[in-house]
């Protein structure tokens, strides 16, 4: 178990990976805050759960996971703790989004409101940033780096 945690925390001490991690966390955080707290014009936990389970037909465990990954995962990425875990969670979530909701609408986002739904270009950017973190870790300026230096 200790080796697994050590591998999760190990990070390449490069500022570029810190930038990728911060970017991902800062982009995802408002979405999580909308869903959990109702900030940034969001509906909050109850209404989001209702929408995800009733309108989108997601199982409750998946809906709760989406909210938790977007909120707590984003905060964890911003501070750089267990970033690989949260990056894997986000990559998996966005792969699911692509295959369940976006693939049928093509590559491009619905910038002009002239297609039935969103394409998957945004999701690919999220997955790309997540893969960088999965492979290289949190980067130089992270709690993961501080902890792994002490081990």
URZI-V361809 format. One record per residue. RES is the residue in three letters. BURIAL is 1 if it has 16 or more other ideal C-beta (glycine too) atoms within 10 Angstrom, else 0. Layout:
<<RES;BURIAL> <RES;BURIAL>>
This chain:
<<UNK;0> <UNK;0> <UNK;0> <UNK;0> <UNK;0> <UNK;0> <UNK;0> <UNK;1> <UNK;1> <UNK;1> <UNK;1> <UNK;0> <UNK;1> <UNK;0> <UNK;0> <UNK;0> <UNK;1> <UNK;1> <UNK;0> <UNK;1> <UNK;1> <UNK;1> <UNK;1> <UNK;1> <UNK;1> <UNK;0> <UNK;0> <UNK;1> <UNK;1> <UNK;0> <UNK;1> <UNK;1> <UNK;1> <UNK;1> <UNK;1> <UNK;1> <UNK;0> <UNK;0> <UNK;0> <UNK;0> <UNK;0> <UNK;1> <UNK;0> <UNK;0> <UNK;1> <UNK;0> <UNK;0> <UNK;1> <UNK;1> <UNK;0> <UNK;0> <UNK;1> <UNK;0> <UNK;0> <UNK;0> <UNK;0> <UNK;0> <UNK;1> <UNK;0> <UNK;0> <UNK;0> <UNK;1> <UNK;1> <UNK;1> <UNK;1> <UNK;1> <UNK;1> <UNK;0> <UNK;1> <UNK;1> <UNK;1> <UNK;0> <UNK;1> <UNK;1> <UNK;1> <UNK;1> <UNK;1> <UNK;1> <UNK;1> <UNK;1> <UNK;1> <UNK;1> <UNK;1> <UNK;1> <UNK;1> <UNK;1> <UNK;1> <UNK;1> <UNK;1> <UNK;1> <UNK;1> <UNK;0> <UNK;1> <UNK;1> <UNK;1> <UNK;0> <UNK;1> <UNK;1> <UNK;0> <UNK;0> <UNK;0> <UNK;1> <UNK;0> <UNK;0> <UNK;0> <UNK;0> <UNK;0> <UNK;0> <UNK;1> <UNK;0> <UNK;0> <UNK;0> <UNK;0> <UNK;0> <UNK;0> <UNK;0> <UNK;0> <UNK;1> <UNK;1> <UNK;1> <UNK;0> <UNK;1> <UNK;1> <UNK;0> <UNK;0> <UNK;1> <UNK;1> <UNK;0> <UNK;1> <UNK;1> <UNK;0> <UNK;1> <UNK;1> <UNK;1> <UNK;0> <UNK;1> <UNK;1> <UNK;1> <UNK;1> <UNK;1> <UNK;1> <UNK;1> <UNK;1> <UNK;1> <UNK;1> <UNK;0> <UNK;1> <UNK;1> <UNK;0> <UNK;0> <UNK;0>>
